[in-house]
Amino acid sequence: MITDTAMKQRISSLKKVTMSNTPISFEPVSGSISPRFAGVPTFMRLPNIELNHPDIAKVDIGLVGVPWDAGTTNRPGARHGPRQLRDLSTMIRAVHPYTGVNPFKLVNCADLGDCPVNPADIQDCLTRITDFYSEMHNKNIVPLTGGGDHLVSLPILRGIKRKDPLSMIHIDAHTDLFDEYFGGSKFTHGTPFRRAIEEGLLDPTRVVQIGIRGTMYDGEDIEWGRQNGVHIITIDEVYETGLDAIMHKAREIVGDSPTYVSFDIDAIDPSYAPGTGTPEIGGFTSYEAQRIVRKLAGLNLIGADLVEVSPPFDPTGGTGWVGVSIMFELLCVLATATAKTA
């Protein structure tokens, strides 16, 4: 039987270990040491380090969850995405099978937890997300985000804004360039990049949207985008021209400018990723999605997100597994870019 005194001594001992100067290991826990189903899930089994932790200054790339879907216009559920993505990410190993990149050897990566959100107030939540990413940006931490609906990209861009507007490569079934919904709602998951361009966060002439498809309301979003210089590449153009040629074009457009990457899981065909709010048939295979991200290697990447995974529409976790696998692809190209600038 453990006495109260003995328990207090154990707690005191644990506190001393926790508060010691022993450096945190930024290596993920290997599945060959501890089974993947064990332990508290973090993104890719990385250490969980909060923004106010003493070791935060050592973090180069921060993986963050934004569990919020108040911008959803139809089928909700993406607020549960980060938790499922974390759980499924325990299956990720350390080394990329094609490039051989081990992102955890290149830079220090950590799970920074979930960004504070307010599911009852869109404007307050946008402010909370912006403030969180501003603090990350001020600490020189490159963000890799698991959403959340696509509206989360807007406050992220506000938080990491630079002196000049950013470039963006956006992989999605939809442009997210709509002006409003329901007679005046300006902030939904269908409007983030129109707002970002209007606010000067993005340079529309260096924004590339890849994989656009599906039925339309009236096409005004595409017309507005093209009139303002956005490069909108439909899925038909991708297959007619070829993926390699399209990605070469995308790379030429953004050049060596600071570039953000936003990947909506609905860019992938619902036969591979059904767990999303607005699925569109005729999308990329999961392998094609991997190839798209691999073609981003060498660009001046300053952040990325993977959004719109909605577990209620795929409780088996298949979509979550596809999503976090794309996050690992993004992490590899982000780590390579971050290591070059470190």
C-alpha positions, -999 to +999 in steps of 0.1 A: +000+000+000+014+034-010+011+060+019+003+096+014+039+105+023+053+081-003+029+094-030+040+130-022+077+119-025+070+103-059+052+134-072+080+156-059+105+134-077+086+136-110+084+174-107+122+175-103+126+154-134+101+175-154+117+208-143+153+196-149+176+209-176+174+176-195+169+185-231+137+175-248+142+150-276+125+162-308+126+127-323+093+110-327+087+079-306+095+049-328+069+022-333+097-004-328+102+009-292+066+016-281+036+002-300+017+028-321-015+023-302+001+032-269+006+066-253-012+100-257-014+107-294+004+137-308+011+146-344+035+119-356+044+110-320+064+142-315+068+159-282+040+183-272+055+217-265+033+247-257+041+282-269+051+293-234+075+263-228+112+271-223+121+249-251+098+266-277+128+286-289+143+254-302+113+245-324+116+251-361+083+236-374+052+235-352+024+211-360-009+226-349-045+215-348-073+240-354-105+221-344-130+245-358-157+243-385-180+273-379-173+284-415-189+253-429-219+260-452-233+224-454-220+193-437-201+200-405-176+178-387-141+191-396-138+204-361-131+168-352-104+165-378-073+173-358-080+147-331-084+120-357-054+132-377-033+130-346-045+095-338-039+082-373-005+099-375+009+074-350+013+052-381+038+076-397+074+065-397+104+088-399+118+084-434+102+093-467+100+062-489+108+080-522+131+109-514+148+094-483+141+126-464+139+123-426+123+157-416+130+151-379+168+149-386+167+182-406+149+204-382+132+203-347+095+195-350+070+195-322+032+193-317+022+227-304-013+214-294-046+229-306-050+266-313-076+282-290-110+284-308-145+297-302-171+276-319-199+301-311-183+333-325-167+334-359-150+369-356-137+361-321-123+328-333-106+344-363-089+367-339-078+339-316-063+319-345-046+350-359-031+358-325-018+322-320-001+321-354+013+356-349+030+344-318+044+314-337+056+337-364+073+360-339+091+330-326+102+321-361+082+288-361+071+275-394+034+263-391+020+230-404-017+229-396-043+202-395-078+217-397-106+224-394-126+238-423-109+259-450-118+293-433-089+286-409-064+294-437-075+331-436-065+338-399-033+317-404-023+339-433-031+370-412-009+356-385+022+349-407+018+379-430+050+395-443+058+429-456+049+418-491+019+396-501+026+359-501+025+334-530+003+303-526-001+269-541-037+257-534-048+222-541-085+218-539-117+209-557-131+245-551-116+280-556-128+293-522-129+327-539-166+333-534-177+367-522-205+358-497-230+332-487-266+335-476-270+372-485-241+387-467-219+362-448-184+371-459-165+346-437-172+309-447-150+281-459-159+292-494-145+327-491-110+327-473-088+334-503-110+362-517-107+379-483-070+371-482-064+388-516-086+417-507-066+422-475-033+421-493-022+388-477-018+371-510-006+383-544-032+370-568-008+369-597+013+344-577-016+322-565-020+288-583-051+267-577-049+231-588-076+205-593-107+228-595-138+209-605-175+202-597-208+218-605-210+256-600-234+281-586-227+306-614-190+307-620-185+342-605-157+329-582-137+317-612-144+348-632-133+371-603-102+350-597-090+351-633-098+388-636-075+394-606-047+372-619-053+340-601-040+310-620-070+285-618-061+251-632-090+227-635-088+189-630-094+185-668-064+207-676-043+186-652-052+154-669-050+168-704-017+185-699-001+161-675+008+165-638+045+171-643+038+200-668+012+215-644+036+214-615+064+229-636+040+258-644+031+262-608+067+264-598+075+290-624+046+312-612+056+313-576+094+313-583+116+318-553+090+340-535+078+330-500+050+305-507+022+291-485+006+257-494-030+249-487-043+214-493-080+206-491-086+169-487-115+172-511-090+177-539-086+139-536-114+118-551-140+107-526-133+070-535-100+076-516-111+102-491-149+102-485-147+119-451-151+155-460-179+180-461-181+189-498-169+159-518-165+162-556-161+131-579-133+130-605-105+141-582-069+131-577-059+096-565-040+095-532-008+088-551-013+117-574-018+139-544+015+127-530+033+134-563+019+170-563+034+177-529+067+161-538+069+185-568+070+214-543+105+204-531+130+233-535+104+261-533+106+288-507+079+273-485+069+292-453+039+272-441+012+247-450-022+233-440-043+202-446-080+209-441-115+196-443-110+161-429-144+154-413-144+121-393-182+118-389-183+110-427-156+084-425-154+069-389-132+041-402-103+066-403-094+060-439-097+097-448-078+107-417-050+083-428-049+099-463-049+133-447-021+128-423+000+110-450-003+142-470+007+162-439+039+140-438+046+148-474+041+185-466+064+182-436+092+167-457+092+196-482+087+222-454+116+207-434+139+208-464+130+244-471+133+254-434+167+237-431+181+257-460+171+290-444+182+281-408 
